[in-house]
Amino acid sequence: GHGGTDVGAIGTLPDGSSVYEKDINLDIALRLNEYLISAGANVTMLRYDDTSISLYTRPEMANTMGADLYVSVHNNSNEKSSPNGMEVHYYNKEWEAGYGYTSKEIAAEVYRQLVAHQPLKGRDYLSSPKLAVLNKTMMPAIIIEGAFISNESDLAYMMTDEFRENYALAAAIGIINILNASVANQ
C-alpha cells in the first residue's frame, strides 16, 4: 500500500520524527513476498521500491495480469490515538466462486493467523465493499491493516523487526493455508 508521493498515514515517534506508513508497508510486503516464494507461490508485487502507483491502477494491473489473489499490505490510522489492533478487509464478489476460495475465506484465515502470531488486539475481518482495490479487482482480494500508526503503543511495536516479521509470516501462512485447501478440494 501507498508508495512514492503517497506516504499513507504518518506516525510520530517519541523523538518527534515522522514515520511513513508506505515504508513500513513495503518492508512487510517484501518479507511476505519472500515467504510466499519460499512456499512455492508465484508472486508478482506491484511495487518493489518506493514508487507511486495510483489507487485505480493497482486493481487494473492485477486484473490485466490475471492474478488469482490480490493482497494489499497496510497499517491503519485514526484521528483519535486510542484505536489499536489488527483487522483485515474483504469484499466478496459474486464471480469469486470459480477460484476455489472467496475474499471472506482468505480474510478470515489471514486474520486468524495474525491474531495467533501478534500480541495485538484483534479487531476482526470486515466486509468493505467501498474500498477500490477490493471492488475493482476481478479476483478475491483482501487488505490487511496490521496495526494503528496513530496509536503510541501500536506504533512502538510497529517499529520492531518482530512486528514486521510476524505480520509477514502470519499473512503468508493464512494465504498458503487457503491456497492449499483450494487445491485439496478439487
Steps between C-alpha positions, in 0.01 A plus 500: 500500500590859421848590372688786334320828554213318677651452846184357657445570867772679696605397849697710747778330694590602859794708370257702284610350168246374250459150364307434180262210461630436146846408634368255759260347246776444244727334757219261599399434138856409403516255791160355406620463141799294618284274717252437217773430245673260740166317539478460120255778418535695177503860623497831316531811711365826364787693659841382614619848593377845596300575186154645450221292349158662503213345691305395189808386310570234763188287438528565127854357502390192698207443266724531192746248649220253563599469865331234713515706819558864592654584838556859608734557796410799716500639850213696645450850633232700677443863595491383862800330658303238694402250221749214480539152362477303177225447246457355153261639238333305219216524253348183357416540134242266343747359244759390760360147527710385205822559694435232762512759780334832575631830626320439828665159546844648437431794732379267776807274478752785475328670794511174700873473434566865589328454835702183562834664412467854635448625858264769374125538539297328230236728350347238264472453126255736337305524176603830336336521156583869454880450497627528142758222500232265634213597269703560182699176503359205309663245732455444876670783685584612853653800672696423817521779759777385733485762777416866562781743418295762690514298825815548709536138614409353159752732333775406746443131420463576128856635501640163611630222281280261701179676388598509135620140495193369683266699274662357185515147638137501618377635165706241312370211710141617456537537123678166456242323718216627279682422175588149620140438611369613160727246323410222744128561435527457123 
